[in-house]
Amino acid sequence: MNKPNTGFATKEDSKDLQLGDLPENSIPLDQLRYVTTRFGDYEPNEMPQLPIGFLIPATDTEPERMTTSFTVRDSIDTGYYDKFLGQLEEQAGNNPSPTKIIATVSNFLAKAIDKIGDVPLKTLAQQRSSSEAKLFEDAWVADVTTMILGVRKQVAGVEIAIATKCPCERREDIRDNPEEGRPLHTLADLEIKAFQGITGSPLIEVVLPNGIKDSGDLIRHIYIEPLKLYQLGKLLDRKNSAPADIKLFYEMIAKIPESSTYGKIKGRPFCEDLYNQMGRKDRTALQNAIAKIQPGPQMSVGVDCYHCGTNFDFPLPWLRELRYLIYNSSEPIVTE
């Protein structure tokens, strides 16, 4: 297909797709564009823009629209919020419950976020016939992690104390301590990658090199979406023993319109039968596409070991250790 360089597929672009519900506003993978900002470039009282954004439903006075801004409630550094995140400590063992972790993070954001765009959170939940917590369960992971950084910035600024071990053979302790000449690290240099020019919920078109043959159909076009928070919970579920990259196929493939079997399925249409019929080139193309469409902030801080000079990335603990990231990071954060 010869597509115009608009960033969106049109009805004319999809005329050769004859089965199922045809996406009319998808974005071809090769036309997807990003813009990158630095977390520290925002003003001290300014929240970062969301990488994807929330869809605000139409009202009697305004049409449906996307917004990438949010505001955090005042006075969220109180013990009430800190104690609420203490529920995550129950998940610190070897058998964490992904469902409980995602629910706790979602409920915390429902308490901490005041508005999405100019719409109060409670109003948005009512417009969507949803709960405030479910707004975040259904939110893109890229947006959730960006809001977490915004909350952390409001509570404790951008400096962060890190405690970890160097990955070298000696495994030396690394502990930020300004009094001993080891300054704190900063979140200011984190980069946030955002979609550019998105006006609706992103649906990305992937064209497979060879295609999947299924019940007489040749499936060349697959439509994928970025990962949502509740789907991340499914990926973390150890009861599902499938490899991580295959789990991503199940969660991120949204539409398969060329399939007479799976084209009109409500919910996620991908299944094991389709995976079993995929050739290597098609699997690789889809894996690369899934990796490419994951915007969001860089959730790690670069660290230089002051013992041996090794440089490595320290992952920010934003799920099970979210309480420490937001409220206790003036003290060293301990990680395995």
N, C-alpha and C positions, 0 to 999 in steps of 0.2 A: 504494500500500500504506500502511496505517495501522500504523506500528510503535510498539511500546511504548518508552518512553524508558529503555532499559536500557543503551544503548551497544553492544549486540550484536544481530545478526539471529538469529532463531530458525528452526526448521524451518517453523513456521506462516507466518512472514514470507515464505518462499521457495516457497510452494506453486504460485505462478503460473510459476515457472521449471521447465520440464519437460524440458529437454535437458541432457545432460552431468552431471557430478558437481556437486551443489549445495552451495555453501558453507553450513555451519551455524553458524559462529561469526564471521561477518564483522561489520564495524562500519559502519553507514551514515555517509556522509561528513558529514552535518549533525549527527551525534551524537559526532563525534570531538572530544575535549577535550585541552587542553594545560595544563601547569604550567611556569612559567619560574623558573629560579633564577639567581643571580649567582655566577660562578666564585669571586669573592673572599669570598663568604659562608661557604665551607667552611673548616674549621679548617686550620691550616698542614700538619698531617700527614694530613688527610682527603682522600680521592679523591672527585671528583664522582660523582653517580649517573648511570648510563647513560640516555640518552633513550628507548631502546626495550628493550634487554636481551637476554640470552642464554637460550635454552631449555635447561634441565638435564633430561636424560632420566630416566625413572623407574628406580629401583633396587629391590632386594628390600625395602628398608626405607623408601623415600620415593617419593611420587608424582612425576610430571612437574611441573616448576615453572619459572617465569620468575625471573631474578635481574637486578638492575640495579646490582650492586656489583662492584668489582674491586680487586685490590691489585697494586702494582708491586714488582718484586724490589728488594732492597737493593743498593747499590753499583753502580747502572747508569750512574754517571758516569765509569766507567773508559774507558781508551783502546780496549778491546776493542769496546765498543758503538759508540763514536764511529767507529772504523775501519770497522766493519760498514756503517754508513750512508754511508761514503765511496763505496760502490758507486754511489750515486745521482749522483755527479759525472759518471759516464759518460753520463748522460742529460741533461746540461746544454746540449747543442747544439740544432740545429734539427730533428733527426729522432729524438726520444726514442722509446723502446720502452715503451708503456704496460704491456705484459706484465711487463717487467723491473722497472718502477717499482712496480707492485702487488705483485709477488713480494718485492721488497726490503723494502717497508713491512710486509708480512705476516710475513715472517721476523724482522724486527726486533721486532715486537710479540710474537711467539712467544718471543723471548728476554727481553723486558722485563717482560711480564705474568706474575705469579706465580699468581694465582688468579682465577677468575670466580666471584663469590659466595664460598662456602666450599669450592669444589671446585678442587683443583690443576689447572693447565692440562693437564698430561699425562694426568691421569685423565679429564678432560672429553673430550679427543681420543679416548681409548680407548673411552669410552662411545658416542661418535658414529661410531666406526670411521673416524676422520679423522686427519690430521696436525695438529700444533699450529698450523702456519702456515695451513693451510686453514681453521681455525676463524675466522681473521681475514679471509681472502679472502671467506668467506661471511657475514661480519658486516655489519651495517647501517653505512653511511657515517657516520651520526649517532653511532653508538657508537664507531667507529674514531677519529673526530676528537676525541671526548671523552676517550678513553684516551690519545691523543697529548698532549692538554693536561695530563692527569694525570701522564704521564711527564715532561713538560717542567717541571711544577711541582715534582716531586720532585728533579729534577736542578738546576734553576736558579731556583726560586721563580717569582714572578709579574711581576717587573720585566723589561722588554725594551728593548734599544737598537735604535732604528730609523734606517735611512739610506735616503732615497728622494729623489725630486724632486717639487716642488709641481706639481699638474696645471695651474696657471695658465699663461698665455702665456710668462712669463719662465722657467719651469722651474727655479726656484732649488733648490739643494741643501738638504736638510733632514737634519741629523745630530745625534742625541742625544749630548750630551757634558756631563755634570754639571759638569766642571771649567770649562767655558766658559759656565755658566749655563743650559744646555739640559738639563733633567732627563730621565731615562729615562721611557718610557711604561710602562703596566701592563696586564696581562691580567685584573686583578681585576674590571674592569667588564664583561667578556664575559658575555653572557646565554646560558644553555643552555635550549633549549625541549625539553620531554619530553612524550611521550604520557602521559595520565592514565588510570589504571584498566585498563591493558592486562594481560591474564592469559595471553596466548598470542601466537604469531606474528601480527602485525597484517595483516589482509586487509580492505581498505577497499572498500565498495560505492559505486559511482558510477552514478547513474541519468541516462542521456542524455536530453536534451530531446525529440529526435525519434526517435532510434534508427537503426541501420544495417540495411538490407535485404540479406540474404545467402542465396542459394539457398532462398528461400521463408521464411526465418526473419527475425523482427524482433528485433534485438539492442538491448535497452534497458539491461540491467544488465551493467556491466563491473567487474571486481574488480582492484584495484591494490595494490601493496606499495611501501614505501619502497625507496630505492636501496641496493644492496649494493656492497661494495668491488670485487669482480671485475667488476661491471657498470659501475662508474665507469671501469675500464680500457677497456672496450669503447667507452664514450662518447669517450674520449680518443684512440682509434685513428683516425688521419688517413686510413687506407685506406678507411674507411667515410665516404663523402662526404655522407651524408644530413644534413639540418639537425638541430641538437641537440635540438629539441623532438620531432622524429619519432623519433630514437634513444631518447628517454625512453619513448615509447609502447612500443617494442619490448621494452625492458628491464623496465619497471615494471608492465605489464599482465600479471597472473598467471592470470586465469581469465575465460573467456567462455562461461558455461554455457548460454546460450540459443541457441548456434550448434551445429547438427548437424554442421557441418564442423570447427569448431575447439574445440568444447566439451570434448572428451576428450583433446586433445593433451597429452602430457607435455612439460613445459618451457614456454617462453614461446609463447603461441598467436597473438599479434598479427602481422599480415603486411601487406605492401604492398597487397594486394587489398582488405583491410578499410579501410585508410586512404584508398584511392582512392574508396571509396563513402561516406565520412563527410562530412556537411554541415558548414557553418561553425559553427553553434551547438553541434553535438556535439563538434567539435574544440576549440572554446573551453572548453566545460564540462570536458572531459578535461584540457586544459592547466591550467586553474585548480585542478582536483582534485589533479593531480600536484604543483603548486607548494605546495598546502596541506598535503600529508602528509609534507613533508620536515622532521622535527624536527632537533635537534642544536645545537651551539654556534655562536655568531656568530664566524666565523673571520676577523675583521678588527678592527683597532684604529683608533679615531678619532684623527686628527692635525690639529693647527692649525699652519699654516705661520707661522713667526715672522718671515717677510719681509713677507707681504701679508695674513695673517689668514685665508686660505682654509682651510676645514675639509673634510677628505676622509677616506675609509676606506682604511687600509693593509692589504691582504690578507696574512694569515699564510701563509708558504710551507711548507705541511705535506706536500707530495709530493716533488718533485725536490729541494727545499732543506730537507728535514726535518732533516738533520744540523745545519744552521746554526740552525734554530729551537730545537732541543733543546740542543745542546752549545756553540754559538759565539755565542749571542745576547747575551752581555755585550759583544760587539763589534757594530757596526752591521750589520744585515742589508741587503744591497744587492738592490734589485729594479728591474726595467725600468720 
